[in-house]
């Protein structure tokens, strides 16, 4: 049975190979280890193997892990799950990134509740280009107005867009969605100074996502094993 360190090595090799095939610069794609439902001990093992970016889906669980590992000051914590209004303060106070911003109300609360000493909160706008009712995210035609709103929040730093493409999409549909995301990202990357993150791609579609310009892939099971 492979260790977490060994699985991390395999994941990084997949990213490196996909990056090379896409003729992109080495190390231009970051690995976000999705540690939801996994114990702190697993995160420590990944940290000891060199991993620094971790993603959590559930606010309370994530906050407990942030607090438990507070001594590891160079960990970067990403909230990647949906956020209810009554949980925004916890997120604003404990996380470094929020990738799942899909409502202005949530963005405003994160901005208002971000402690001054923490600096700006990095955020990504979650897109839902496949119009899946089961997923959060905004449509492409809403993006421009959404960006303009977030631009007015002093304690938020808009870093890019995030998406979870349709899981059972055929190859053509997958390519179409990834192409549209890449196009949107390219449009705003040239206009906005900190807009540098396209967070898309997981274990099953990592290679396709990297080929379409993803700068951050989110991998959980392939690193930590199946959820218990």
Number of C-alpha atoms within 10 A of each C-alpha: 5 10 14 21 19 14 18 22 15 14 19 16 12 15 23 21 15 19 23 15 12 15 10 15 10 11 13 14 22 17 21 22 26 25 25 21 15 19 12 15 10 16 21 15 15 24 18 12 14 12 18 18 19 25 24 26 18 16 22 13 14 24 19 13 19 21 11 11 15 12 9 13 9 10 16 16 22 25 26 23 18 19 19 9 12 9 16 20 16 16 22 25 17 22 22 18 23 29 24 25 26 22 15 13 11 18 25 17 16 26 22 17 16 22 16 10 7 13 13 19 23 18 26 26 26 27 24 23 20 18 14 12 8 7 16 19 23 19 14 13 9 10 18 11 10 16 17 10 13 20 14 11 16 12 23 24 19 25 23 24 25 29 25 21 25 16 9 8 12 9 9 9 14 19 17 13 21 25 17 15 27 19 14 17 20 15 11 18 17 11 9 14 10 14 19 18 22 28 29 25 24 22 15 11 14 21 21 20 28 28 19 21 24 25 20 22 24 22 22 20 17 17 23 25 13 10 10 5
